[in-house]
């Protein structure tokens, strides 16, 4: 057993340096990860833990050269709609549970890179929600204030990273599920261009839109993990052949032009306007040119995601379960997904035509800017407020996120700071498809110096 001190920070760069410069062992890191997860049990982060398997994997890595694996001995988590061999997948629905024989492509690639899976995280059932409260495994509580929502649907993944239980986590993102929990827990959420990271072995929400997202404490960490995951995969029919040529280390333009909307909506939040304005000012300090751009094509597209036939795509995943055992789903999940049955083929084509027109209009916007800067969410909510108005609050959280995958865009959410009550909020840089590398580089610069003000490892107990 190593007597080296496990670093307080669990980001990839810090662990890599500790493995290189000290006698720290993967087992010591995994034991610390388990202890941190145990200490935060009341936050309902996990659906299934793999402690023994993780410790065994850590022992195996003891004979491996740390320099040979880019994620050597790095603990991670995956949302419970991502398959890991021999570990139950539930998508937060016990009646849906199955035990996969093989792992999702992303899990295999991380294992090959030396990362150690700690377990499967809590989520909004069938990835239908942005609030993090729609789970029969318990409401996943915010990393910094257990009375506040964690955001969803990748709630547990965002909280596990924010609490320092793991170095990074995977979620999925269809409507904002990889960006909203990142913003509300004060971490980074990288939502890649559709098809750059394989979705093979992932329970779909909307198969044509789904992305695997990366949560990390820093943009650098998200980029390091993304570099392992990006690449074409024949097993995923939506994987982009060009993914093999993507290099996430490319830099951003020295003097980027960034678009902003004329009248951002903050839904009455007392502090988010100032946090957003400060992010715009940081862009100016970085030498960026900020220009106002039209919001219409983005707003109109966002309204299609839950107000159009893509809800029917969600129904296609669980239609048999809805019909045979409707009570297996939470009421709000069943109500939303069942609405997919009301759309016709004609509705679908008409919505596709509308989206195509908006995609052309959005492309025209990006002819003049390198990226957009928006709030990730205009505000946040208490768990109680979401319980009182579950669909209304959920819609508000998706105001700036719902359009991104429908328009085939990439995005990186970064912390913007905290409200006066300590609640983290964030901003998001949005770019065109395949602009992931310069977007990550610009996000890294934008996130520098942001005061998150909330210690990661302070004990949290439900109030």
Beta strands, then each sheet from edge to edge (+ up, - down):
strand 1: 46-49
strand 2: 75-79
strand 3: 88-89
strand 4: 98-99
strand 5: 116-121
strand 6: 168-173
strand 7: 188-191
strand 8: 211-216
strand 9: 257-261
strand 10: 289-293
strand 11: 371-375
strand 12: 409-418
strand 13: 424-432
sheet 1: 1+ 5- 2- 6- 8+ 7- 12+ 13- 11+ 9+ 10+
sheet 2: 3+ 4-
end
